[in-house]
Amino acid sequence: MLTLIAAAAENNALGKDNDLVWHLPDDFKRFKRLTSGHHIIMGRKTFESFPKLLPDRTHIVITRKKDYQPEGVIVVHSMEEAIRAAKLDEQAFIIGGGEIYEMGMSHADRIELTRVHAEFEADAFFPEIDRNIWKIVKDQFHDKDEKHDYSFTYLTYERI
């Protein structure tokens, strides 16, 4: 199973200047719970936005740079190569950014989307979800509170 996992605003904004534009601690906890123990596929810029390797996950980084080789990651040069590198994991995740989500959409079986109920100025966006291909099988609303400036909904989509 290959799952896209993302948090995107109502206008599909993912982030700006290689950073998120919101802080949702419960969403971070959910991301960690779902992805721990699995392969995570990402673009180079997403990888470089992390202060360090995410614990208990196998990092697969897609890049066009032929000489790119950071320590502790599997470097590949296409989505197909990334999927092959993760083939022994029964639940691999694509974690961004926008271009990588776009490339992975046709390969994915599931989307775990946190829909942030606001709109943001951004330079990275999640692709449109085609309702002829994807259906929502689970949703869970989370209201804003003292730790969360925005309400959001966890949406699980499966390919029809």
Steps between C-alpha positions, in 0.01 A plus 500: 500500500623846407346795684534873445497676837468877516347799673351747253288811535163556333688649200735195499787707645772282651761754596710799413877546484549129575309517828148438626278804549318359806583306816269209584654283775230230481560465127875459562420222751273327247767528229756343733262221607406410141847521342720353776655171397444568130673636190432867435548636147571870456667757281839647579361836617261330742786289634721805542225679697539245784747585776601131512388157382152406623546214747386144425439564129690413182553820301484483119590828332419574136736749338628600158845561650720207395767560768258545791574253782411611853571249773227264611266525200428310180544737205304435179428698185136413417172406668521154344844448652370620838209255487739215415723599795196479732349183350564282806305742722132407495412862587729766352417871514558792264549805723563786255550754368254615237683368195558162668130473594412575138737225379371253759127557457462246218692235700324542835233273648402737781520866601519606866421870476473746784281774357581824682189718502657825384672637190864602487745667267736224389753391241435124531161340445337158533353375171126506443329178609288357219174381660449263202809309616500556878231460767506607865477194724566672834491853637564645844457867586735678745392843621745781569610528861778643717763292313350525150431835332290336227238230489576206272362167384685173454381353169582149381450446128521167319526442130166393351 
